[in-house]
Amino acid sequence: KIATKQDVNTTTIGLRKCHIRLELYVDGKLWRKLARIQRGQLKYLFRLIEDYTTICFTKWKYNKRTNDQSPTKGSNLVLVLAPVRDCIRIRLLSCSQVFNWKQKDGKSRTFVKKNWFIPAHSLPEGYRRASYQQPVDIIPDEPDADGDSPLSRVTIRAYPAGVSTYHGLFFESEILQVEKSCDEIDDFSRQGGYKNLPFTAQATYRSSKLARTKFFFNARYLWHSDQLKDKYSASRAGGIRVDVATSPDWMRSLVEHRLIDSHILKKNFINSFAMNIYHDGSEGIKQHFDDPKRFDRPIFTLRL
């Protein structure tokens, strides 16, 4: 998708973002049949596209500076290939509820809760019906989450997916404050702020470049393969350790208290925080399962 003047007022603030999206979908069964060299060729294809895109944008930025009287327009774009795993085989259905609550200053606030369901006719292979919740009859939202044609208003048999999302719970200014606070923690870590508690910030590198930093506050869990090699050590205390820094005040004041005030979260439920910073888009969270022995339910996530 190329940003146009309809997306952003280029005459006042300049071009902020330009997204080029290439989708490549490979069926799961076909992917498993591919040889390692074939998988490598597909990944190499994306690297070639990244290199070619970088060349094109570099030329465009040069021409922009040469032909435009305003040297700032288009000159600050950061070029990053950010692979995402957002293609799923099963389309989830949502049912929305609107909630109103009063803030401490007396002002009213509205947010939307979406409960997500798996259609009974599209259950994934290996789904153990007896082990999870019972199916329910739902009337899904319309239009669907992708903005396609509206779903028919009929009752559908579905299984709870175990996921709820909240929309409109934070103002834009509050999200920006949280992002700023995250950046300050990252800067503090890079300056050696956690050198006395090194397990607080755990970095992942790709080709000697910092790709991801995983922060733990109040407690941490063993998660990396190197940490799990010693099965005896990994089994002690359920793989939980407390040799990390305490959580910054803003994690509770800006995030946790909002969830409590809006009756989403019970008081004193949260006892640890984990924060992932993805520095260049080359890392991400794939499908995984947080085992109930170490993680009480529900797990709350704020994605920025």
C-alpha positions in Angstrom: 0.0 0.0 0.0 1.4 3.3 -1.1 0.5 6.3 1.1 -1.3 9.0 -0.9 -2.4 12.6 -0.2 -5.7 11.1 0.9 -3.8 9.3 3.7 -1.7 12.2 4.9 -1.5 15.9 4.3 1.8 16.1 2.6 1.7 19.9 2.4 1.8 20.4 6.1 3.5 17.5 7.9 5.2 15.7 5.0 5.1 12.0 4.3 5.3 10.1 7.5 4.9 6.5 6.4 5.0 4.6 3.2 3.9 1.0 3.4 4.7 -1.6 0.7 3.0 -4.9 1.4 3.9 -8.1 -0.3 1.8 -11.1 0.8 3.1 -14.7 0.2 0.9 -17.4 1.5 2.0 -21.0 1.6 -0.4 -23.7 2.8 0.8 -25.3 6.0 0.8 -28.8 4.6 2.8 -27.7 1.5 5.3 -25.8 3.7 6.0 -29.0 5.7 6.7 -30.9 2.4 9.2 -28.3 1.2 12.8 -29.2 1.4 15.1 -26.9 3.4 16.6 -25.4 0.3 13.2 -24.5 -1.1 12.2 -22.8 2.1 15.5 -20.9 2.0 14.8 -19.8 -1.6 11.5 -18.3 -0.5 13.2 -16.4 2.3 15.9 -15.3 -0.1 13.2 -13.9 -2.4 12.1 -11.5 0.3 15.6 -10.4 1.0 16.0 -9.6 -2.7 12.8 -7.6 -2.6 14.1 -5.7 0.5 17.3 -4.8 -1.3 15.5 -3.7 -4.5 13.0 -1.7 -2.5 15.8 0.0 -0.6 17.5 1.0 -3.8 14.3 2.4 -5.2 13.5 4.4 -2.1 17.1 5.7 -1.9 16.8 7.1 -5.4 13.4 8.5 -4.6 14.7 10.3 -1.5 17.6 11.7 -3.4 15.3 13.0 -6.2 13.0 14.4 -3.5 15.7 16.4 -1.9 17.0 17.6 -5.3 13.6 18.7 -6.7 11.8 19.8 -3.6 12.3 23.1 -2.0 11.6 21.5 1.4 14.5 19.2 2.2 12.6 17.5 5.1 9.9 16.0 3.0 10.6 12.3 2.5 14.1 12.6 3.7 13.7 10.9 7.1 12.1 7.6 6.0 13.6 4.5 7.8 13.6 1.5 5.5 12.9 -1.7 7.3 11.6 -5.1 6.1 9.2 -6.3 8.8 8.0 -9.8 8.1 4.7 -10.6 9.8 2.8 -13.8 10.4 -0.7 -12.4 10.0 -2.2 -15.0 7.6 -4.3 -17.6 9.3 -6.2 -20.5 7.9 -9.2 -20.1 10.3 -11.2 -16.9 10.3 -12.2 -16.0 13.8 -15.6 -14.4 14.5 -16.1 -11.6 17.0 -18.9 -10.5 19.2 -18.7 -7.0 20.6 -19.9 -5.5 23.8 -19.8 -1.7 24.6 -19.0 -0.7 28.2 -19.2 2.7 29.9 -17.4 3.5 33.1 -16.7 6.7 35.1 -13.2 7.9 35.6 -12.0 9.3 39.0 -12.6 12.8 37.7 -16.3 11.9 37.0 -16.0 11.9 33.2 -17.6 9.0 31.3 -15.5 6.7 29.2 -16.5 4.1 26.6 -14.6 1.1 25.3 -15.4 -2.0 23.3 -14.7 -5.6 24.3 -14.5 -8.2 21.5 -14.8 -11.9 22.4 -13.4 -14.1 19.7 -14.8 -17.5 18.6 -13.8 -20.4 16.3 -16.7 -21.5 14.0 -17.7 -25.1 14.9 -17.3 -26.1 11.2 -13.7 -24.8 11.1 -12.1 -26.3 14.2 -8.4 -26.8 13.7 -7.0 -30.3 13.4 -6.3 -31.8 16.8 -8.6 -29.5 18.6 -9.7 -31.4 21.7 -13.4 -30.5 22.2 -13.6 -32.2 25.6 -10.6 -30.3 27.0 -11.9 -26.8 26.2 -15.1 -24.8 26.6 -18.4 -25.9 25.3 -19.7 -24.5 22.0 -22.1 -21.6 22.1 -24.5 -19.9 19.7 -23.4 -16.5 18.7 -24.5 -13.7 16.4 -21.1 -12.3 15.0 -20.4 -8.7 14.4 -20.9 -7.1 11.1 -19.1 -6.0 9.0 -16.2 -8.4 9.8 -12.9 -7.3 11.3 -11.3 -7.1 7.8 -13.9 -4.7 6.5 -15.2 -7.1 3.9 -18.8 -7.6 3.0 -21.1 -7.8 6.1 -21.8 -11.2 7.6 -25.4 -12.4 7.6 -27.1 -11.8 10.9 -27.7 -15.4 11.7 -26.8 -17.5 14.7 -23.6 -19.5 14.4 -22.4 -22.4 16.5 -18.8 -21.6 17.6 -16.2 -22.4 20.3 -14.6 -19.7 22.4 -11.1 -19.0 21.2 -9.9 -17.9 24.7 -9.1 -14.4 23.5 -10.7 -11.1 24.2 -9.5 -7.7 22.8 -10.3 -4.2 24.1 -10.6 -1.2 21.9 -10.7 2.5 23.0 -9.5 1.8 26.5 -6.6 4.3 26.2 -6.4 7.7 24.7 -3.8 8.4 22.0 -1.9 10.7 24.4 -1.8 7.9 27.0 -0.4 5.4 24.5 2.3 7.9 23.5 3.3 8.3 27.1 3.6 4.5 27.5 5.7 4.3 24.3 7.9 7.1 25.7 8.3 5.3 29.0 9.3 2.1 27.1 11.9 3.9 25.2 13.3 5.4 28.4 13.7 1.9 29.8 15.5 0.8 26.6 17.9 3.7 26.8 18.5 3.1 30.5 19.4 -0.5 29.7 21.7 0.3 26.8 23.6 2.6 29.2 24.2 -0.2 31.6 21.4 0.6 34.0 20.7 -3.1 34.7 24.3 -4.3 34.9 23.8 -5.4 38.5 20.7 -7.3 37.6 21.6 -8.6 34.1 18.6 -11.0 33.7 16.3 -8.0 33.7 17.2 -7.2 30.1 17.9 -10.2 27.7 18.9 -9.3 24.2 18.6 -11.2 20.9 21.0 -10.4 18.1 20.8 -11.2 14.4 24.0 -10.9 12.4 25.5 -8.9 15.3 22.6 -6.4 15.1 20.3 -6.0 18.2 16.9 -7.3 17.1 15.0 -7.7 20.3 15.2 -7.0 24.0 13.1 -8.9 26.5 12.7 -7.1 29.9 11.5 -8.8 33.1 10.3 -6.9 36.2 9.5 -8.4 39.6 10.0 -11.9 38.3 11.2 -13.7 35.2 10.6 -17.1 33.6 13.1 -19.3 31.9 12.3 -19.3 28.2 15.4 -19.5 26.0 16.6 -23.0 24.9 20.0 -22.4 26.6 18.2 -21.7 29.9 16.2 -24.9 29.6 19.0 -27.3 28.8 19.6 -28.2 32.4 16.2 -29.8 33.1 16.9 -30.0 36.9 17.7 -26.3 37.2 14.8 -25.4 34.9 12.3 -27.4 37.0 13.2 -25.6 40.2 10.5 -23.2 41.3 8.6 -24.0 38.2 11.3 -22.1 36.1 10.5 -18.8 37.9 13.3 -16.5 39.2 13.1 -13.2 41.0 16.7 -11.9 40.3 15.4 -9.0 38.3 14.6 -5.3 38.8 11.3 -4.2 40.3 8.7 -2.8 38.0 8.7 0.9 37.1 5.9 2.9 38.7 4.4 3.8 35.3 3.6 0.2 34.5 1.1 0.2 37.3 -0.1 3.8 37.2 -0.5 4.1 33.4 -1.5 0.5 32.5 -2.5 -1.7 35.4 -4.7 0.9 37.1 -6.6 1.6 33.9 -7.5 -2.1 33.7 -8.5 -2.1 37.4 -10.6 1.1 37.1 -12.5 -0.3 34.1 -13.2 -3.6 35.9 -11.2 -5.7 33.5 -8.6 -6.7 36.1 -8.9 -7.5 39.8 -6.7 -5.7 42.3 -3.4 -7.3 43.2 -3.7 -9.9 40.4 -0.6 -8.7 38.5 2.7 -9.6 40.2 5.1 -9.4 37.3 5.7 -7.6 34.0 7.4 -8.7 30.8 8.2 -6.2 28.0 9.4 -7.0 24.5 11.0 -4.3 22.3 11.5 -5.2 18.6 14.2 -2.9 17.3 14.2 -3.5 13.6 11.2 -5.6 12.7 13.2 -8.8 12.1 11.9 -10.5 15.3 8.4 -11.2 16.4 6.3 -13.5 18.6 5.2 -16.6 16.8 2.4 -18.9 17.9 3.1 -20.3 21.4 1.5 -21.5 24.5 2.2 -20.1 28.0 1.8 -23.1 30.3 -0.7 -22.7 33.3 1.9 -24.0 35.8 3.8 -20.7 35.5 1.2 -18.3 34.2 -2.1 -17.6 35.9 -5.0 -16.9 33.7 -5.9 -14.5 32.1 -2.7 -13.1 30.6 -3.0 -9.4 29.8 -1.1 -7.9 26.8 -0.8 -4.3 25.7 0.6 -4.1 22.1 2.0 -0.8 20.9 
